Amino acid sequence: MDFRIDRNPAIAVTIGACIGVAISFWPVAFVASIAVPACALLQRKRLYAAAVAFAYYAGAIWLVMPSVETFFGPKPGKLDAVAIWLCGAALLTVPYALLWTLNHRTIALRSILAVLVSVPPPLGIIGVANPITAAGFLFPGTAWFGLAATLAAIATLCVRPASATIIITVVAIGCNLIYPGDPKPPADWEAVNTDFGGVGRNASAELNAARFIQQRVLASKARVIVFPETVVPRWTEATDLFWQQALDALASSGKTILLGTTFDIPGQVGYENGIVIRGAQTGTFLQHIPVPVGMWNPFRSSSVPLNFSGPSCITIDHRRAAILICYEQVLTWPMLAAAVNQPEILVAIANDSWAQARVAAIQRGVLASWARLFSVRTAFATLLRERFN
């Protein structure tokens, strides 16, 4: 058998790090990430395998460091940022370290397991930068077959790298040539980006924001209007009453609005992050996986709870919609859980005012890959900075 993927540990670690960093700038670089399992598992020592995987994940998630202080509050310092970054990369490295072996007869299966272990919870809670995200860029429009083909590509690269590279390249080019293009968002859906949201708001800012939203939705010609995460800081019974006149007008015109907001938990200090649906339809949708440590923290009374039992898709204006809220957009599990329900549209909302602009670009890039794989339309609404303060 031909096992010639460079097994020089220094070179392999450099390759892993370069691929990871490239993803943080150009999500299409996920295409190269399918070679990471081979680079790691073909090393001669377990330590070298772990080093390659660690370099990849550390390179892919380095953007967490500049954002820690703004997202995790004023207390975290530079050392905390580095600790969160390194811990995340180390945890995602564990499957590669455990599955490494000198027995190459099972290496194909082990490479598949290495990428799949970090998909579902518990590891899936931090399961970012998974190589199978490349499926949409490699094999667009092929749905679950493309996902299986990506896993096969990862496995084959461990066994016959040269032959596999040629076959993967030819098939991927063919799939992209016959791909008809990304489906356009429905003409009667509108996603509105804003420069205001729940961070740093006061009563005056909230009132100005509410007025803007109400005027915007009443003037819109769309039947469904989507606004970003926490565009309304907290939704309560009082908020419902304040919005009642505008909501009645929406209902009478057949319009539905999706607002990112948070909800109180009766008898608890914590809150739930999600979407309120009002107008022609009424309901709520809760985020499944909040940001670990920053939002979900089981050791803190104000923690935002995990919500694995909630639905992945809901019907809005007669369309099956999969909803991903902020952090969930860079994970693998929420998207695959939603894809099982065959959604017609992927609704993605985010509040990226706390992060670098690159974070929003990565979110869009990952969503683009999944949308291409499953030929799903997208509606993306995000907040990038604060204005009404």
RODO-2510 file (C-alpha; in nm, 4 decimals, decimal comma):
residues 389
     n   res          X          Y          Z
     1     m     0,0000     0,0000     0,0000
     2     d     0,1051     0,3617    -0,0615
     3     f     0,1153     0,5523     0,2666
     4     r     0,3132     0,8475     0,1343
     5     i     0,1581     1,1486     0,2918
     6     d     0,4538     1,3345     0,4398
     7     r     0,5084     1,1815     0,7812
     8     n     0,7783     1,4251     0,8847
     9     p     0,6127     1,5589     1,2013
    10     a     0,7406     1,9141     1,1629
    11     i     0,6129     1,9383     0,8064
    12     a     0,2812     1,7711     0,8928
    13     v     0,2237     2,0054     1,1889
    14     t     0,2970     2,3041     0,9659
    15     i     0,0532     2,1774     0,7041
    16     g    -0,2164     2,1277     0,9673
    17     a    -0,1665     2,4758     1,1104
    18     c    -0,1667     2,6386     0,7654
    19     i    -0,4917     2,4661     0,6676
    20     g    -0,6523     2,5728     0,9954
    21     v    -0,5472     2,9353     0,9611
    22     a    -0,6537     2,9388     0,5952
    23     i    -1,0055     2,8313     0,6971
    24     s    -1,0330     3,1310     0,9292
    25     f    -0,9751     3,3579     0,6290
    26     w    -1,1232     3,1595     0,3398
    27     p    -1,3820     2,8976     0,4403
    28     v    -1,3423     2,7308     0,1006
    29     a    -1,0097     2,6071     0,2430
    30     f    -1,2180     2,3409     0,4173
    31     v    -1,1521     2,1464     0,0965
    32     a    -0,7922     2,0965     0,2109
    33     s    -0,8991     1,9941     0,5626
    34     i    -0,9993     1,6463     0,4452
    35     a    -0,6262     1,5687     0,4342
    36     v    -0,5765     1,6511     0,8040
    37     p    -0,6852     1,3072     0,9369
    38     a    -0,4330     1,1382     0,7076
    39     c    -0,1562     1,3812     0,8036
    40     a    -0,2268     1,3090     1,1697
    41     l    -0,2986     0,9366     1,1778
    42     l    -0,0088     0,8385     0,9492
    43     q     0,2464     0,9757     1,1937
    44     r     0,4880     0,7299     1,3522
    45     k     0,4030     0,8297     1,7101
    46     r     0,0820     0,9117     1,8942
    47     l     0,2315     1,2404     2,0149
    48     y     0,3022     1,3482     1,6579
    49     a    -0,0535     1,2591     1,5530
    50     a    -0,1937     1,4706     1,8337
    51     a     0,0395     1,7577     1,7433
    52     v    -0,0842     1,7651     1,3836
    53     a    -0,4500     1,7656     1,4857
    54     f    -0,3850     2,0254     1,7559
    55     a    -0,2085     2,2526     1,5085
    56     y    -0,5057     2,2308     1,2720
    57     y    -0,7690     2,3143     1,5319
    58     a    -0,5567     2,5817     1,6970
    59     g    -0,5130     2,7473     1,3592
    60     a    -0,8838     2,7226     1,2814
    61     i    -1,0146     2,8687     1,6084
    62     w    -0,7513     3,1322     1,6900
    63     l    -1,0124     3,4035     1,6326
    64     v    -1,1651     3,3175     1,9696
    65     m    -0,8831     3,5023     2,1454
    66     p    -0,9480     3,8605     2,0275
    67     s    -1,3169     3,8168     2,1105
    68     v    -1,2951     3,6660     2,4593
    69     e    -1,2877     3,9940     2,6511
    70     t    -1,5880     4,1443     2,4719
    71     f    -1,8000     3,8301     2,4703
    72     f    -1,7078     3,6689     2,7997
    73     g    -1,7215     3,9927     2,9986
    74     p    -1,4664     4,2334     3,1464
    75     k    -1,2977     3,9821     3,3769
    76     p    -1,1203     3,7550     3,1249
    77     g    -0,7693     3,8698     3,0356
    78     k    -0,5136     3,7626     2,7814
    79     l    -0,4235     3,4470     2,9718
    80     d    -0,7899     3,3469     2,9908
    81     a    -0,8236     3,3989     2,6164
    82     v    -0,5208     3,1803     2,5489
    83     a    -0,6496     2,9138     2,7902
    84     i    -0,9921     2,8973     2,6222
    85     w    -0,8281     2,8768     2,2793
    86     l    -0,5842     2,6025     2,3754
    87     c    -0,8425     2,4005     2,5699
    88     g    -1,0796     2,4025     2,2741
    89     a    -0,8075     2,2849     2,0360
    90     a    -0,6878     2,0211     2,2843
    91     l    -1,0344     1,8704     2,3333
    92     l    -1,0877     1,8394     1,9575
    93     t    -0,7480     1,6719     1,9314
    94     v    -0,8408     1,3898     2,1700
    95     p    -1,0115     1,1622     1,9099
    96     y    -0,6998     1,1645     1,6907
    97     a    -0,4730     1,0855     1,9842
    98     l    -0,6940     0,7984     2,1001
    99     l    -0,7516     0,6505     1,7527
   100     w    -0,3894     0,6630     1,6347
   101     t    -0,2291     0,3242     1,5731
   102     l     0,0683     0,1732     1,3941
   103     n    -0,1650    -0,0913     1,2498
   104     h    -0,2570     0,0688     0,9181
   105     r    -0,5073    -0,2051     0,8340
   106     t    -0,7716    -0,0153     1,0299
   107     i    -0,6565     0,3365     0,9537
   108     a    -0,9354     0,4115     0,7044
   109     l    -1,2038     0,3313     0,9596
   110     r    -1,0167     0,5165     1,2325
   111     s    -0,9945     0,8319     1,0195
   112     i    -1,3722     0,8296     0,9737
   113     l    -1,4272     0,7799     1,3449
   114     a    -1,1835     1,0615     1,4253
   115     v    -1,3957     1,3172     1,2378
   116     l    -1,7331     1,1749     1,3391
   117     v    -1,6675     1,1602     1,7144
   118     s    -1,6652     1,5398     1,7347
   119     v    -1,9987     1,5775     1,5520
   120     p    -2,2584     1,4793     1,8177
   121     p    -2,2572     1,6006     2,1783
   122     p    -2,0823     1,6037     2,4108
   123     l    -1,7761     1,6870     2,2005
   124     g    -2,0045     1,8281     1,9343
   125     i    -2,0791     2,1211     2,1668
   126     i    -1,7399     2,2585     2,0618
   127     g    -1,7179     2,0647     1,7343
   128     v    -1,6020     2,3450     1,5059
   129     a    -1,3861     2,3174     1,1924
   130     n    -1,4869     1,9578     1,1238
   131     p    -1,3328     1,8389     0,7930
   132     i    -1,6687     1,7034     0,6711
   133     t    -1,7762     2,0671     0,6334
   134     a    -1,5910     2,0450     0,3014
   135     a    -1,8718     1,8303     0,1576
   136     g    -2,0673     2,1237     0,0147
   137     f    -1,7649     2,2743    -0,1564
   138     l    -1,6540     1,9394    -0,2966
   139     f    -1,9821     1,7749    -0,3926
   140     p    -2,2582     2,0392    -0,4105
   141     g    -2,6158     1,9262    -0,4568
   142     t    -2,5453     1,5665    -0,3577
   143     a    -2,6918     1,5818    -0,0040
   144     w    -2,6192     1,2751     0,2094
   145     f    -2,4376     1,1028    -0,0785
   146     g    -2,1911     1,3920    -0,0808
   147     l    -2,1401     1,3602     0,2928
   148     a    -2,0702     0,9889     0,2522
   149     a    -1,8354     1,0659    -0,0367
   150     t    -1,6454     1,3118     0,1826
   151     l    -1,5999     1,0486     0,4521
   152     a    -1,4843     0,8048     0,1854
   153     a    -1,2389     1,0645     0,0575
   154     i    -1,0976     1,1155     0,4079
   155     a    -1,0543     0,7405     0,4505
   156     t    -0,9003     0,6864     0,1070
   157     l    -0,6471     0,9643     0,1580
   158     c    -0,5114     0,7582     0,4479
   159     v    -0,4633     0,4510     0,2310
   160     r    -0,3668     0,5736    -0,1162
   161     p    -0,3105     0,9508    -0,0982
   162     a    -0,1921     1,0070    -0,4560
   163     s    -0,4689     0,8062    -0,6243
   164     a    -0,7306     0,9460    -0,3875
   165     t    -0,6273     1,3060    -0,4586
   166     i    -0,6714     1,2548    -0,8327
   167     i    -1,0101     1,0837    -0,7976
   168     i    -1,1402     1,3395    -0,5467
   169     t    -1,0302     1,6273    -0,7686
   170     v    -1,1927     1,4851    -1,0811
   171     v    -1,5214     1,3999    -0,9071
   172     a    -1,5340     1,7344    -0,7253
   173     i    -1,4753     1,9286    -1,0478
   174     g    -1,7473     1,7255    -1,2185
   175     c    -1,9966     1,7893    -0,9370
   176     n    -1,9240     2,1614    -0,9391
   177     l    -1,9557     2,1834    -1,3175
   178     i    -2,3005     2,0249    -1,3239
   179     y    -2,4181     2,2035    -1,0090
   180     p    -2,6912     2,4461    -1,1219
   181     g    -2,5927     2,7081    -0,8653
   182     d    -2,7045     2,8082    -0,5194
   183     p    -3,0830     2,8383    -0,4954
   184     k    -3,1968     3,1964    -0,4449
   185     p    -3,3800     3,2977    -0,1268
   186     p    -3,7590     3,3051    -0,1626
   187     a    -3,8766     3,6334    -0,3096
   188     d    -4,1246     3,6755    -0,0256
   189     w    -3,8617     3,6330     0,2496
   190     e    -3,6334     3,9134     0,3663
   191     a    -3,3373     3,8991     0,6053
   192     v    -3,2492     4,2370     0,7539
   193     n    -2,8987     4,3142     0,8812
   194     t    -2,8834     4,5746     1,1583
   195     d    -2,6298     4,7811     1,3466
   196     f    -2,8108     4,7605     1,6782
   197     g    -2,8846     4,4765     1,9167
   198     g    -2,8973     4,3638     2,2763
   199     v    -2,5381     4,4476     2,3729
   200     g    -2,4880     4,7750     2,5560
   201     r    -2,8465     4,8893     2,5179
   202     n    -3,0429     5,1380     2,7275
   203     a    -3,4138     5,2250     2,7396
   204     s    -3,3853     5,5012     2,4799
   205     a    -3,1866     5,2812     2,2425
   206     e    -3,4365     4,9968     2,2795
   207     l    -3,7244     5,2308     2,1972
   208     n    -3,5467     5,3651     1,8881
   209     a    -3,4627     5,0120     1,7757
   210     a    -3,8224     4,8939     1,8246
   211     r    -3,9541     5,1850     1,6216
   212     f    -3,7074     5,1113     1,3433
   213     i    -3,8063     4,7436     1,3311
   214     q    -4,1769     4,8175     1,3304
   215     q    -4,1466     5,0728     1,0509
   216     r    -3,9199     4,8407     0,8548
   217     v    -4,1503     4,5400     0,8668
   218     l    -4,4661     4,7359     0,7922
   219     a    -4,2988     4,8898     0,4868
   220     s    -4,1550     4,5581     0,3638
   221     k    -4,3216     4,3754     0,0772
   222     a    -4,1998     4,0384     0,2073
   223     r    -4,4274     3,7940     0,3855
   224     v    -4,1519     3,6775     0,6236
   225     i    -3,8981     3,9222     0,7689
   226     v    -3,5996     3,7968     0,9705
   227     f    -3,3989     4,0092     1,2151
   228     p    -3,0698     3,9243     1,3936
   229     e    -2,9992     3,7640     1,7280
   230     t    -3,0890     3,9779     2,0349
   231     v    -3,2209     4,2595     1,8173
   232     v    -3,4768     4,2816     2,0986
   233     p    -3,2814     4,2296     2,4251
   234     r    -3,5599     4,0537     2,6201
   235     w    -3,9124     3,9455     2,5226
   236     t    -4,1677     3,9527     2,8026
   237     e    -4,5434     3,9924     2,8360
   238     a    -4,4854     4,3665     2,8604
   239     t    -4,2909     4,3596     2,5324
   240     d    -4,5768     4,1747     2,3666
   241     l    -4,8200     4,4446     2,4808
   242     f    -4,5896     4,7240     2,3620
   243     w    -4,5664     4,5649     2,0174
   244     q    -4,9363     4,4693     1,9995
   245     q    -5,0481     4,7383     1,7536
   246     a    -4,7648     4,6639     1,5105
   247     l    -4,8155     4,2883     1,5467
   248     d    -5,1875     4,3205     1,4740
   249     a    -5,1018     4,5143     1,1590
   250     l    -4,8595     4,2396     1,0559
   251     a    -5,1160     3,9691     1,1171
   252     s    -5,3837     4,1491     0,9149
   253     s    -5,1419     4,1853     0,6226
   254     g    -5,0357     3,8192     0,6378
   255     k    -4,6774     3,8982     0,7392
   256     t    -4,4623     3,7095     0,9893
   257     i    -4,1636     3,8534     1,1722
   258     l    -3,8769     3,6577     1,3301
   259     l    -3,6940     3,8525     1,5994
   260     g    -3,3822     3,7377     1,7793
   261     t    -3,4332     3,7858     2,1513
   262     t    -3,3999     3,6247     2,4944
   263     f    -3,6591     3,4880     2,7359
   264     d    -3,6749     3,4785     3,1143
   265     i    -3,6775     3,1383     3,2839
   266     p    -3,9385     3,1438     3,5634
   267     g    -3,7775     3,1135     3,9035
   268     q    -3,4223     3,1221     3,7679
   269     v    -3,1529     3,3822     3,7127
   270     g    -3,0582     3,2424     3,3721
   271     y    -3,2326     3,3044     3,0432
   272     e    -3,2981     3,1315     2,7123
   273     n    -3,1702     3,2579     2,3789
   274     g    -3,3912     3,2265     2,0738
   275     i    -3,6408     3,3751     1,8329
   276     v    -3,9879     3,5126     1,8855
   277     i    -4,2286     3,4623     1,5958
   278     r    -4,5154     3,7084     1,5629
   279     g    -4,7669     3,8381     1,3111
   280     a    -4,9487     3,5881     1,0912
   281     q    -4,7876     3,3164     1,3067
   282     t    -4,7111     3,3054     1,6766
   283     g    -4,4444     3,1014     1,8480
   284     t    -4,0906     3,0778     1,9788
   285     f    -3,7765     2,8913     1,8824
   286     l    -3,4940     2,8302     2,1321
   287     q    -3,1244     2,8000     2,0606
   288     h    -2,9986     2,4447     2,1030
   289     i    -2,6294     2,5053     2,1791
   290     p    -2,5293     2,8400     2,3337
   291     v    -2,1611     2,9366     2,3427
   292     p    -1,9837     2,7207     2,6048
   293     v    -1,8440     2,9143     2,9027
   294     g    -1,9641     3,2497     2,7688
   295     m    -2,3351     3,1556     2,7696
   296     w    -2,3746     2,7921     2,8719
   297     n    -2,1912     2,7389     3,1983
   298     p    -2,3359     2,4704     3,4288
   299     f    -2,1386     2,6165     3,7197
   300     r    -2,3028     2,9573     3,6906
   301     s    -2,6580     3,0395     3,7991
   302     s    -2,7067     3,2763     3,5047
   303     s    -2,6222     3,0036     3,2525
   304     v    -2,8144     2,9724     2,9268
   305     p    -2,9332     2,6087     2,9170
   306     l    -2,8626     2,3555     2,6463
   307     n    -3,1751     2,2571     2,4558
   308     f    -3,1132     1,9310     2,2703
   309     s    -3,4779     1,8230     2,2827
   310     g    -3,6125     2,1219     2,0910
   311     p    -3,7114     2,0945     1,7229
   312     s    -3,4483     2,1605     1,4576
   313     c    -3,7006     2,2759     1,1990
   314     i    -4,0297     2,4624     1,2120
   315     t    -4,2842     2,5549     0,9482
   316     i    -4,3002     2,9240     0,8636
   317     d    -4,5344     3,0500     0,5924
   318     h    -4,5793     2,6924     0,4633
   319     r    -4,2018     2,6350     0,4308
   320     r    -3,9858     2,3991     0,6375
   321     a    -3,7231     2,6236     0,7950
   322     a    -3,4088     2,5103     0,9759
   323     i    -3,2941     2,7740     1,2233
   324     l    -2,9355     2,8166     1,3409
   325     i    -2,8527     3,0849     1,5950
   326     c    -2,5039     3,2382     1,5945
   327     y    -2,2552     2,9878     1,7438
   328     e    -2,4542     2,6937     1,6069
   329     q    -2,3640     2,8054     1,2550
   330     v    -2,0021     2,6911     1,2900
   331     l    -2,0926     2,3560     1,4462
   332     t    -2,1725     2,0379     1,2547
   333     w    -2,4361     1,8727     1,4724
   334     p    -2,7120     2,1396     1,4522
   335     m    -2,6959     2,1479     1,0732
   336     l    -2,7039     1,7714     1,0259
   337     a    -2,9843     1,7373     1,2817
   338     a    -3,1842     1,9917     1,0823
   339     a    -3,0988     1,8355     0,7454
   340     v    -3,2697     1,5111     0,8494
   341     n    -3,5985     1,7045     0,8362
   342     q    -3,5334     1,8167     0,4760
   343     p    -3,5691     2,1936     0,5250
   344     e    -3,6520     2,4209     0,2325
   345     i    -3,4750     2,7220     0,3782
   346     l    -3,1917     2,7752     0,6242
   347     v    -3,2536     3,0710     0,8551
   348     a    -2,9379     3,1959     1,0247
   349     i    -2,9298     3,4833     1,2724
   350     a    -2,6345     3,6175     1,4659
   351     n    -2,5116     3,8986     1,6861
   352     d    -2,1484     3,9455     1,5876
   353     s    -2,1033     4,2900     1,7426
   354     w    -1,8708     4,1295     1,9990
   355     a    -1,6485     3,9641     1,7374
   356     q    -1,4172     4,0477     1,4526
   357     a    -1,5727     4,0771     1,1073
   358     r    -1,3964     3,7512     1,0173
   359     v    -1,6320     3,5607     1,2476
   360     a    -1,9362     3,6605     1,0420
   361     a    -1,7490     3,5668     0,7230
   362     i    -1,6708     3,2218     0,8636
   363     q    -2,0332     3,1729     0,9661
   364     r    -2,1463     3,2612     0,6143
   365     g    -1,8830     3,0367     0,4609
   366     v    -1,9797     2,7318     0,6668
   367     l    -2,3482     2,7947     0,5975
   368     a    -2,2716     2,8284     0,2273
   369     s    -2,1095     2,4847     0,2237
   370     w    -2,4055     2,3140     0,3943
   371     a    -2,6549     2,5049     0,1816
   372     r    -2,4718     2,3954    -0,1335
   373     l    -2,4572     2,0338    -0,0178
   374     f    -2,8294     2,0074     0,0527
   375     s    -2,9440     2,2649    -0,2102
   376     v    -3,1156     2,4707     0,0588
   377     r    -3,2029     2,8387     0,0320
   378     t    -3,0638     3,0700     0,2987
   379     a    -3,1745     3,3787     0,4883
   380     f    -2,8921     3,5291     0,6955
   381     a    -2,9411     3,8262     0,9302
   382     t    -2,6607     3,9572     1,1470
   383     l    -2,5650     4,2446     1,3726
   384     l    -2,2084     4,3645     1,3248
   385     r    -2,1893     4,6780     1,5392
   386     e    -2,3859     4,8943     1,7758
   387     r    -2,5553     5,2179     1,6755
   388     f    -2,8474     5,2872     1,9118
   389     n    -2,6501     5,3350     2,2370
***
